[in-house]
Amino acid sequence: TLLEPVPSYRSSGFTAHEALTELDVGGDDAMRLRFGEFLAWLMEGRQLYSHQMSALRDCLEGNSIVVTGGTGSGKTEAFWLPVLTELLLESEAWNGHGATPTAWWDQGGKFRASREGETGRLPGVRALVLYPMNALVEDQLVRLRRTLDSDDALKWLDQWRDGHRFSFGRYTGQTPKDDLRGRYLDWARRSQIAQQRDERELARLTAEGRAAEFRAHRPFIPRPLGSEQLSRPDMIRHAPDILITNYSMLNVMLQRDDEQPIFDQTRDFLAASPDNRFYLVVDELHPYRGTAGTEVALLLRKLRHRIAVSDDQLRVVAASASLGADEIRIGEYLEQFFARPAAQFRQIGSDPVLPSDPSRVAVTDGVAYLASLGELVTTSDDPVTSQVEELVERVDPVVLAESVVNACRTSDNRLLPTDARTLSQRLFPTSGSDEARHALTGTLSVLAYTRTQPIRAHYFVNVSSGWWACSDPSCTAVEQQYVYPGRPVGKLYPQPRIRCDCGARCLDLYACQTCGDVLLGGYAAPNAEVGVYLLPEVPDLEAAPDRSLPQRL
């Protein structure tokens, strides 16, 4: 296990509303107050970091930006702030009214686009966010649901935008095109369950005086009738304001006829006014190197040509964990990748706040108490809240936090993930290995309870390629402690085998993610006497792998 302290970063001293006032955004303070209320949901009430403030300022002044910083530095908010601020400014001029989406899937009717009936604004992509992989796309969807699709956000839009929505959508290989009624029914059901669960949890925490700890689960689930456009036909009918995709899918979209309306609507939106903006956001910029980087660079040129965006309308926003320290080389890279002069980019780095004395590493006070707490945490399943509260009176959490940060700190002020054993030895050099390990556990418990210093843990798991199970539920090879009435399968095995120890056939073990049912599968092997056998291995090695898939059941 590797442990990595997540530092705080230099604050700008401004909330979202104060930042807009400082930058003189909007026509009057009442408008800035409304904008600030909306952006506060993105920032979750926190002040902007200095690099987030710089990103907002530079984009609004017409520059392109690249923001660098480690995980947890707020790079994502740094590019969403200018995107959403631009959307807030543009939408001040919208008229007409938003759509009134209906639950067509409940009424047995045909598909109806979520923005059908919308008036007073042009469809078209205002911001295209590009990621190298789908997992990163999913992470952004949760953030956007919290910001743009929360109940508070929808109420705000109803009040100040006449029911218009700031729409967003994920367009990847996972975005459905067919069987939409079943998909929407499932989304509606799951989002309702999540909403009810959140209401119960909030009520419980409020009753306990811990409402501030509430974290909504619903944003992890897509829901119809909100700001998120969930299917390909929906986004093709009305291009979303924010489109999130990956470069592979973008390449396919630019070549297929099906998705051309998305680019046509975006081109028409940009042609309607020179003041209309198009944000091209490339997060995780650092993987785009060599041949693959060249292909993506050409893809972005093709996109710009397709939507006919002018240089004045285009804002490029890039974010990366690290691009190095050579600003000249970074500028050359940006110019080649985005086909924009390096002078148009502002390079913005994050400024972590680190302890003033980097030499203070070893913990000398309360080591025995920390070790005692750590051992209790390790060996007991009971809550240790009272013990932690008592320990906080004996040790200073701020001092512990600074020691942990310094123990992971390099000479050039970078924080590196550090092996737990190495970290414990640095923090408690005079303790034995067991005491140091327990003391580290106690230290982490104190920091977590007091929320003094966030710590990220990197776990490395060797995942098995699969599990195989005896097909006899009455298998005699199952250890007695795992026998229970209604057990669906026999003994489990981490490697494929044809026969269980009890003599029954073994097959691949599967579990349905939707209902949880346990299933058995394998390869079909023809047999003259019984018809077909199921085997855990390919019965015909000559057919592997080209012709073996159809045999799998």
C-alpha positions as CSV (number, residue, x, y, z in Angstrom):
1,T,0.0,0.0,0.0
2,L,1.2,3.5,-0.9
3,L,0.1,6.5,1.0
4,E,0.1,10.0,-0.5
5,P,-0.9,13.2,1.4
6,V,-3.1,15.5,-0.7
7,P,-1.9,19.1,0.0
8,S,-4.1,22.1,0.1
9,Y,-3.4,24.8,-2.5
10,R,-3.0,28.6,-2.4
11,S,-6.4,30.2,-2.0
12,S,-7.5,33.2,-4.1
13,G,-9.5,34.4,-1.1
14,F,-12.6,34.7,-3.3
15,T,-15.8,32.8,-3.4
16,A,-17.4,32.3,-6.8
17,H,-19.6,35.4,-6.4
18,E,-16.6,37.4,-5.1
19,A,-14.5,36.2,-8.0
20,L,-17.1,37.3,-10.5
21,T,-17.2,40.7,-8.8
22,E,-13.4,41.0,-8.9
23,L,-13.4,40.2,-12.6
24,D,-16.4,42.5,-13.3
25,V,-18.3,39.7,-14.9
26,G,-22.0,40.4,-15.8
27,G,-24.0,43.6,-16.0
28,D,-24.6,44.2,-12.3
29,D,-24.1,42.8,-8.9
30,A,-27.6,41.1,-8.9
31,M,-26.5,39.1,-11.9
32,R,-23.2,38.3,-10.4
33,L,-25.0,37.1,-7.2
34,R,-27.2,34.8,-9.2
35,F,-24.1,33.5,-11.2
36,G,-22.2,33.0,-8.0
37,E,-25.1,31.0,-6.4
38,F,-25.0,28.6,-9.4
39,L,-21.2,28.3,-9.5
40,A,-21.1,27.6,-5.7
41,W,-22.6,24.2,-6.5
42,L,-19.5,23.4,-8.6
43,M,-17.2,24.7,-5.9
44,E,-19.3,23.1,-3.0
45,G,-19.1,26.4,-1.2
46,R,-15.2,26.6,-1.2
47,Q,-13.2,29.6,-2.2
48,L,-11.4,29.4,-5.5
49,Y,-7.7,28.3,-5.5
50,S,-5.4,30.9,-7.0
51,H,-4.9,28.8,-10.2
52,Q,-8.7,28.4,-10.6
53,M,-9.0,32.2,-10.4
54,S,-6.2,32.6,-13.0
55,A,-7.9,30.1,-15.3
56,L,-11.2,32.0,-15.1
57,R,-9.6,35.3,-15.6
58,D,-7.5,34.2,-18.6
59,C,-10.3,32.5,-20.4
60,L,-12.7,35.4,-20.0
61,E,-10.0,37.7,-21.4
62,G,-9.9,35.5,-24.6
63,N,-6.9,33.3,-23.9
64,S,-6.4,29.6,-24.1
65,I,-5.0,27.9,-21.0
66,V,-3.2,24.8,-19.8
67,V,-3.5,24.0,-16.1
68,T,-1.0,21.7,-14.5
69,G,-1.3,20.1,-11.0
70,G,-1.5,16.9,-9.2
71,T,-4.7,14.9,-8.5
72,G,-6.8,16.8,-6.0
73,S,-5.5,20.2,-7.1
74,G,-8.8,21.3,-8.6
75,K,-7.8,21.2,-12.2
76,T,-11.3,20.0,-13.2
77,E,-13.0,23.0,-11.5
78,A,-10.4,25.2,-13.2
79,F,-11.8,24.4,-16.6
80,W,-15.5,24.0,-15.6
81,L,-15.5,27.5,-14.1
82,P,-14.9,29.4,-17.4
83,V,-17.1,27.0,-19.3
84,L,-20.1,27.4,-17.0
85,T,-19.5,31.2,-16.6
86,E,-19.6,31.5,-20.4
87,L,-22.8,29.5,-20.5
88,L,-24.4,31.7,-17.8
89,L,-23.5,34.8,-19.7
90,E,-24.8,33.5,-23.0
91,S,-28.0,32.2,-21.5
92,E,-28.9,35.7,-20.2
93,A,-30.0,36.4,-23.8
94,W,-32.1,33.3,-24.2
95,N,-35.8,33.8,-24.5
96,G,-38.8,31.5,-25.1
97,H,-39.0,28.6,-22.7
98,G,-37.4,25.3,-22.0
99,A,-38.9,22.0,-22.9
100,T,-41.4,20.1,-20.7
101,P,-40.0,16.5,-21.0
102,T,-42.5,13.7,-20.5
103,A,-42.0,10.2,-19.2
104,W,-42.9,8.7,-22.6
105,W,-41.4,5.3,-21.5
106,D,-44.2,5.0,-18.9
107,Q,-46.9,5.7,-21.3
108,G,-46.0,3.1,-23.9
109,G,-45.4,5.8,-26.5
110,K,-42.6,6.4,-29.0
111,F,-39.3,8.0,-28.1
112,R,-39.6,11.7,-27.4
113,A,-36.5,13.9,-27.2
114,S,-36.0,15.5,-23.8
115,R,-35.7,19.0,-25.4
116,E,-38.7,18.6,-27.7
117,G,-40.7,21.9,-27.7
118,E,-37.8,24.1,-26.5
119,T,-37.8,27.6,-27.9
120,G,-35.7,30.8,-27.8
121,R,-32.2,29.3,-28.1
122,L,-30.1,27.5,-30.7
123,P,-29.0,23.9,-30.1
124,G,-25.3,23.2,-30.5
125,V,-22.2,22.2,-28.5
126,R,-20.7,25.0,-26.4
127,A,-18.0,22.8,-24.9
128,L,-16.6,19.5,-26.1
129,V,-14.7,17.7,-23.3
130,L,-12.2,15.1,-24.6
131,Y,-10.8,12.2,-22.5
132,P,-8.5,9.4,-23.4
133,M,-10.7,6.7,-21.8
134,N,-14.3,6.0,-20.7
135,A,-13.5,5.7,-17.0
136,L,-12.6,9.4,-16.8
137,V,-15.7,10.3,-18.7
138,E,-17.8,8.6,-16.0
139,D,-16.1,10.6,-13.3
140,Q,-17.0,13.8,-15.0
141,L,-20.6,12.8,-15.3
142,V,-21.0,12.5,-11.6
143,R,-19.6,16.0,-11.1
144,L,-21.9,17.5,-13.8
145,R,-24.9,15.8,-12.2
146,R,-24.1,17.4,-8.9
147,T,-23.7,20.8,-10.5
148,L,-26.2,20.9,-13.4
149,D,-28.8,18.3,-12.6
150,S,-29.3,18.7,-8.8
151,D,-32.8,19.6,-7.5
152,D,-31.4,23.1,-6.6
153,A,-29.9,23.6,-10.0
154,L,-33.1,22.7,-11.8
155,K,-35.1,25.1,-9.5
156,W,-32.5,27.9,-10.3
157,L,-32.9,27.2,-14.0
158,D,-36.7,27.2,-13.7
159,Q,-36.6,30.6,-12.0
160,W,-33.9,32.4,-14.0
161,R,-33.9,30.6,-17.3
162,D,-37.6,30.0,-17.9
163,G,-37.1,26.2,-17.7
164,H,-34.1,26.0,-20.1
165,R,-31.5,23.5,-19.0
166,F,-27.7,23.6,-19.3
167,S,-27.7,20.2,-21.0
168,F,-24.9,17.7,-21.0
169,G,-24.4,14.2,-22.4
170,R,-21.9,11.4,-22.7
171,Y,-21.4,10.2,-26.2
172,T,-19.3,7.0,-26.1
173,G,-19.7,3.4,-27.1
174,Q,-21.7,2.9,-24.0
175,T,-24.3,5.5,-24.9
176,P,-27.4,3.6,-26.0
177,K,-29.1,3.9,-29.4
178,D,-31.6,1.0,-29.3
179,D,-34.0,-0.5,-26.7
180,L,-34.5,3.0,-25.3
181,R,-37.8,2.3,-23.5
182,G,-36.1,-0.4,-21.4
183,R,-33.1,1.8,-20.7
184,Y,-35.2,4.8,-19.6
185,L,-37.4,2.6,-17.5
186,D,-34.4,1.3,-15.7
187,W,-32.8,4.7,-15.3
188,A,-36.0,6.1,-13.9
189,R,-36.4,3.3,-11.4
190,R,-32.8,3.3,-10.2
191,S,-32.7,7.1,-9.9
192,Q,-35.9,7.1,-7.8
193,I,-34.5,4.5,-5.5
194,A,-31.3,6.5,-5.1
195,Q,-33.3,9.7,-4.4
196,Q,-35.3,7.9,-1.7
197,R,-32.2,6.5,-0.2
198,D,-30.7,10.0,-0.1
199,E,-33.8,11.5,1.6
200,R,-33.6,8.8,4.3
201,E,-29.9,9.3,4.8
202,L,-30.2,13.1,5.0
203,A,-33.1,12.7,7.6
204,R,-31.0,10.4,9.7
205,L,-27.9,12.6,9.6
206,T,-30.0,15.7,10.4
207,A,-31.5,14.0,13.4
208,E,-28.0,13.2,14.6
209,G,-26.8,16.7,14.0
210,R,-24.5,15.6,11.3
211,A,-26.2,17.0,8.2
212,A,-22.9,18.5,7.0
213,E,-21.6,15.0,6.4
214,F,-24.4,14.2,3.9
215,R,-23.1,13.2,0.4
216,A,-25.8,12.5,-2.2
217,H,-25.7,9.1,-3.9
218,R,-28.2,10.0,-6.7
219,P,-25.6,11.8,-8.9
220,F,-24.0,8.4,-9.5
221,I,-27.2,7.3,-11.3
222,P,-28.4,8.9,-14.5
223,R,-32.0,10.2,-14.4
224,P,-34.3,11.1,-17.2
225,L,-36.3,14.4,-17.2
226,G,-33.3,16.4,-16.0
227,S,-30.4,18.2,-17.7
228,E,-28.6,15.1,-18.8
229,Q,-29.3,13.8,-22.3
230,L,-29.0,10.0,-22.0
231,S,-29.2,8.5,-25.5
232,R,-27.8,9.0,-29.0
233,P,-31.1,9.9,-30.6
234,D,-31.7,12.6,-27.9
235,M,-28.3,14.2,-28.5
236,I,-28.6,14.0,-32.3
237,R,-32.0,15.7,-32.2
238,H,-30.7,18.5,-30.0
239,A,-26.9,18.7,-29.5
240,P,-26.1,19.2,-25.8
241,D,-24.4,22.3,-24.5
242,I,-21.7,20.1,-23.0
243,L,-20.6,17.0,-24.9
244,I,-18.2,14.6,-23.2
245,T,-16.5,11.9,-25.2
246,N,-13.2,10.2,-26.0
247,Y,-11.1,10.7,-29.1
248,S,-11.9,7.3,-30.6
249,M,-15.6,8.1,-30.5
250,L,-15.1,11.6,-31.8
251,N,-13.2,10.1,-34.8
252,V,-16.2,7.8,-35.5
253,M,-18.7,10.6,-35.1
254,L,-17.0,12.8,-37.6
255,Q,-17.1,10.1,-40.2
256,R,-20.6,8.8,-39.8
257,D,-23.8,10.3,-41.2
258,D,-25.8,9.6,-38.0
259,E,-24.0,12.2,-35.9
260,Q,-23.7,14.9,-38.5
261,P,-26.7,16.9,-37.0
262,I,-24.6,17.4,-33.9
263,F,-21.8,19.2,-35.9
264,D,-24.3,21.0,-38.1
265,Q,-26.1,22.5,-35.2
266,T,-22.8,23.5,-33.6
267,R,-21.7,25.1,-36.8
268,D,-25.0,27.0,-37.1
269,F,-24.7,28.2,-33.5
270,L,-21.2,29.5,-34.1
271,A,-22.2,31.2,-37.3
272,A,-25.2,32.9,-35.7
273,S,-22.9,35.4,-33.8
274,P,-19.2,36.1,-33.6
275,D,-19.7,36.4,-29.8
276,N,-20.7,32.7,-29.5
277,R,-17.9,30.6,-28.0
278,F,-16.7,27.1,-28.4
279,Y,-14.6,25.5,-25.6
280,L,-12.4,22.6,-26.6
281,V,-11.4,21.0,-23.3
282,V,-8.7,18.3,-23.3
283,D,-8.3,16.8,-19.9
284,E,-5.3,14.5,-19.1
285,L,-3.2,16.0,-21.9
286,H,0.0,14.2,-21.0
287,P,-0.8,10.8,-22.7
288,Y,-1.0,12.5,-26.2
289,R,2.5,11.9,-27.4
290,G,4.2,10.4,-30.5
291,T,2.1,8.8,-33.2
292,A,-1.1,8.6,-31.1
293,G,-0.7,12.3,-30.2
294,T,-0.3,13.2,-33.8
295,E,-3.5,11.4,-34.7
296,V,-5.5,13.2,-32.0
297,A,-3.9,16.5,-33.1
298,L,-5.1,15.9,-36.7
299,L,-8.5,14.9,-35.3
300,L,-8.9,18.2,-33.5
301,R,-8.0,20.1,-36.7
302,K,-10.7,18.1,-38.5
303,L,-13.2,19.0,-35.8
304,R,-12.4,22.7,-36.0
305,H,-12.8,22.6,-39.8
306,R,-16.1,20.7,-39.5
307,I,-17.8,23.2,-37.2
308,A,-16.1,26.3,-38.8
309,V,-15.1,27.8,-35.5
310,S,-13.0,31.0,-35.9
311,D,-9.9,31.7,-33.8
312,D,-11.7,34.4,-31.9
313,Q,-14.6,32.0,-31.0
314,L,-12.3,29.1,-29.9
315,R,-11.1,28.7,-26.4
316,V,-8.7,25.8,-25.8
317,V,-8.6,24.5,-22.2
318,A,-6.1,21.8,-21.4
319,A,-5.3,20.1,-18.0
320,S,-2.6,17.7,-17.1
321,A,-0.9,16.3,-14.0
322,S,2.5,17.4,-15.4
323,L,4.0,18.7,-18.5
324,G,7.4,19.5,-17.1
325,A,9.0,22.8,-16.2
326,D,10.4,24.0,-19.5
327,E,7.8,26.6,-20.6
328,I,9.3,27.0,-24.0
329,R,9.1,23.3,-24.8
330,I,5.6,23.2,-23.4
331,G,4.6,26.1,-25.6
332,E,6.0,24.3,-28.7
333,Y,4.1,21.2,-27.8
334,L,0.8,23.1,-27.3
335,E,1.3,25.0,-30.6
336,Q,1.9,21.7,-32.5
337,F,-1.0,19.8,-30.8
338,F,-3.7,22.5,-31.0
339,A,-2.5,24.4,-34.1
340,R,-2.6,27.7,-32.2
341,P,0.3,30.1,-31.5
342,A,2.0,29.4,-28.2
343,A,1.6,33.1,-27.3
344,Q,-2.2,32.5,-27.1
345,F,-1.8,30.0,-24.2
346,R,-1.4,30.9,-20.6
347,Q,0.4,28.2,-18.6
348,I,-1.0,28.0,-15.1
349,G,0.5,25.9,-12.4
350,S,-1.0,25.0,-9.0
351,D,0.7,26.3,-5.9
352,P,0.5,23.7,-3.0
353,V,0.7,24.9,0.6
354,L,3.5,22.9,2.3
355,P,4.9,23.0,5.9
356,S,7.4,25.8,6.3
357,D,10.0,23.5,8.0
358,P,10.6,20.5,5.7
359,S,13.0,18.9,8.2
360,R,10.3,18.2,10.8
361,V,9.5,14.6,10.1
362,A,9.8,12.4,13.2
363,V,6.9,12.3,15.6
364,T,8.1,12.3,19.2
365,D,5.0,13.1,21.3
366,G,2.3,10.6,22.1
367,V,3.8,7.7,20.1
368,A,2.7,5.1,22.6
369,Y,-0.8,6.5,22.6
370,L,-0.9,6.5,18.8
371,A,0.3,2.9,18.7
372,S,-2.3,1.8,21.2
373,L,-5.0,3.4,19.1
374,G,-3.7,1.9,15.9
375,E,-3.7,-1.6,17.4
376,L,-7.2,-1.1,18.7
377,V,-8.4,0.0,15.2
378,T,-6.7,-3.0,13.6
379,T,-8.0,-5.7,16.0
380,S,-11.5,-4.4,16.9
381,D,-14.6,-3.9,14.9
382,D,-16.1,-1.6,17.5
383,P,-16.2,2.2,17.0
384,V,-13.2,4.0,18.5
385,T,-14.6,7.5,18.4
386,S,-14.1,8.1,22.1
387,Q,-10.5,6.8,22.0
388,V,-9.7,9.1,19.1
389,E,-11.3,12.1,20.9
390,E,-9.3,11.4,24.0
391,L,-6.1,11.1,21.9
392,V,-6.7,14.4,20.2
393,E,-6.3,16.0,23.6
394,R,-2.8,14.5,23.9
395,V,-1.4,15.1,20.4
396,D,-1.6,18.0,17.9
397,P,-3.3,16.8,14.6
398,V,-1.7,19.7,12.8
399,V,1.8,18.6,13.8
400,L,1.0,15.0,12.8
401,A,-0.2,16.3,9.4
402,E,2.9,18.3,8.8
403,S,5.1,15.3,9.7
404,V,3.2,13.0,7.3
405,V,3.5,15.6,4.5
406,N,7.2,16.1,5.1
407,A,7.8,12.3,5.2
408,C,6.5,12.1,1.6
409,R,8.2,15.3,0.5
410,T,11.1,15.4,-1.9
411,S,13.9,18.0,-2.0
412,D,12.1,19.8,-4.9
413,N,8.9,20.0,-2.9
414,R,7.0,17.2,-4.7
415,L,4.8,14.8,-2.7
416,L,5.4,11.2,-3.7
417,P,3.2,8.2,-2.8
418,T,5.2,6.4,-0.1
419,D,5.2,2.7,1.0
420,A,3.4,2.4,4.3
421,R,6.3,0.6,5.9
422,T,8.8,3.2,4.8
423,L,6.5,6.0,6.0
424,S,6.1,4.4,9.4
425,Q,9.9,4.2,9.8
426,R,10.4,7.8,8.8
427,L,7.7,9.0,11.2
428,F,8.7,6.8,14.2
429,P,12.4,6.0,13.7
430,T,13.0,5.0,17.3
431,S,10.1,2.5,17.4
432,G,10.1,-1.2,16.5
433,S,8.4,-2.2,13.2
434,D,5.2,-3.4,14.9
435,E,4.9,-0.3,17.1
436,A,5.6,2.0,14.1
437,R,3.0,0.3,12.0
438,H,0.4,0.6,14.7
439,A,1.4,4.2,15.4
440,L,1.0,5.0,11.7
441,T,-2.5,3.5,11.8
442,G,-3.3,5.6,14.8
443,T,-2.0,8.7,13.1
444,L,-4.2,8.2,10.0
445,S,-7.2,7.6,12.3
446,V,-6.6,11.0,14.0
447,L,-6.1,12.8,10.7
448,A,-9.3,11.2,9.3
449,Y,-11.4,12.0,12.4
450,T,-10.2,15.6,12.6
451,R,-10.1,16.1,8.8
452,T,-6.8,17.8,9.2
453,Q,-5.0,16.2,6.3
454,P,-6.5,14.2,3.4
455,I,-4.5,11.0,2.6
456,R,-4.9,9.0,-0.6
457,A,-4.2,5.3,-0.4
458,H,-3.0,3.4,-3.5
459,Y,-3.9,-0.3,-3.2
460,F,-2.5,-2.8,-5.7
461,V,-4.7,-5.8,-6.2
462,N,-3.9,-8.9,-8.2
463,V,-7.3,-9.7,-9.7
464,S,-8.1,-13.3,-10.6
465,S,-8.9,-14.0,-14.2
466,G,-12.1,-15.7,-13.1
467,W,-13.8,-18.2,-10.8
468,W,-15.0,-21.7,-11.5
469,A,-17.6,-23.6,-9.5
470,C,-18.8,-27.1,-9.0
471,S,-22.1,-27.5,-10.7
472,D,-23.5,-29.7,-7.9
473,P,-25.2,-27.5,-5.1
474,S,-24.9,-30.5,-2.8
475,C,-21.1,-30.7,-3.4
476,T,-19.4,-32.6,-0.6
477,A,-16.1,-30.8,-1.1
478,V,-17.4,-27.5,0.3
479,E,-15.9,-26.7,3.6
480,Q,-18.5,-27.0,6.4
481,Q,-18.4,-23.4,7.4
482,Y,-19.5,-22.4,3.9
483,V,-22.4,-24.8,3.7
484,Y,-25.9,-23.2,4.0
485,P,-29.4,-24.0,2.8
486,G,-30.1,-22.9,-0.8
487,R,-26.4,-22.6,-1.8
488,P,-26.6,-22.5,-5.6
489,V,-23.2,-24.0,-6.5
490,G,-20.6,-26.3,-5.0
491,K,-16.9,-25.6,-4.2
492,L,-15.2,-22.6,-5.8
493,Y,-11.9,-22.8,-7.6
494,P,-9.6,-19.9,-8.8
495,Q,-8.3,-22.0,-11.8
496,P,-10.3,-23.8,-14.5
497,R,-10.8,-27.5,-14.0
498,I,-13.1,-30.1,-15.5
499,R,-14.0,-32.0,-12.3
500,C,-14.6,-31.0,-8.8
501,D,-13.1,-32.9,-5.9
502,C,-16.5,-34.4,-5.4
503,G,-16.5,-35.7,-9.0
504,A,-19.1,-33.3,-10.5
505,R,-18.5,-31.0,-13.5
506,C,-16.9,-27.6,-12.9
507,L,-18.0,-24.6,-15.0
508,D,-17.3,-20.8,-15.2
509,L,-19.0,-18.8,-12.5
510,Y,-20.9,-15.6,-13.3
511,A,-23.1,-13.2,-11.4
512,C,-25.8,-11.0,-12.9
513,Q,-25.0,-7.4,-12.1
514,T,-28.7,-6.5,-12.2
515,C,-30.4,-9.1,-10.2
516,G,-27.5,-10.9,-8.5
517,D,-28.4,-14.4,-9.7
518,V,-25.5,-16.9,-9.9
519,L,-25.0,-18.4,-13.4
520,L,-22.8,-21.2,-14.8
521,G,-21.3,-21.1,-18.2
522,G,-18.8,-22.9,-20.4
523,Y,-17.9,-24.1,-23.9
524,A,-20.2,-26.4,-25.7
525,A,-18.7,-29.7,-26.7
526,P,-20.8,-32.0,-29.0
527,N,-21.4,-35.6,-27.7
528,A,-23.0,-38.4,-29.6
529,E,-24.8,-39.9,-26.5
530,V,-26.1,-36.8,-24.6
531,G,-26.0,-34.1,-27.3
532,V,-23.8,-31.4,-25.7
533,Y,-21.4,-31.1,-22.9
534,L,-20.4,-27.9,-21.2
535,L,-16.7,-27.6,-20.4
536,P,-14.7,-24.8,-18.7
537,E,-12.0,-25.0,-21.4
538,V,-12.2,-24.7,-25.2
539,P,-13.0,-28.3,-26.4
540,D,-11.5,-27.7,-29.8
541,L,-8.1,-26.2,-29.6
542,E,-7.9,-25.8,-33.3
543,A,-10.8,-23.4,-33.1
544,A,-9.2,-21.1,-30.5
545,P,-9.6,-18.2,-30.6
546,D,-11.2,-17.4,-33.9
547,R,-14.1,-19.9,-33.8
548,S,-14.5,-20.6,-30.1
549,L,-16.7,-17.7,-29.1
550,P,-19.9,-19.1,-30.6
551,Q,-19.3,-22.3,-28.6
552,R,-19.5,-20.4,-25.3
553,L,-22.8,-20.7,-23.4
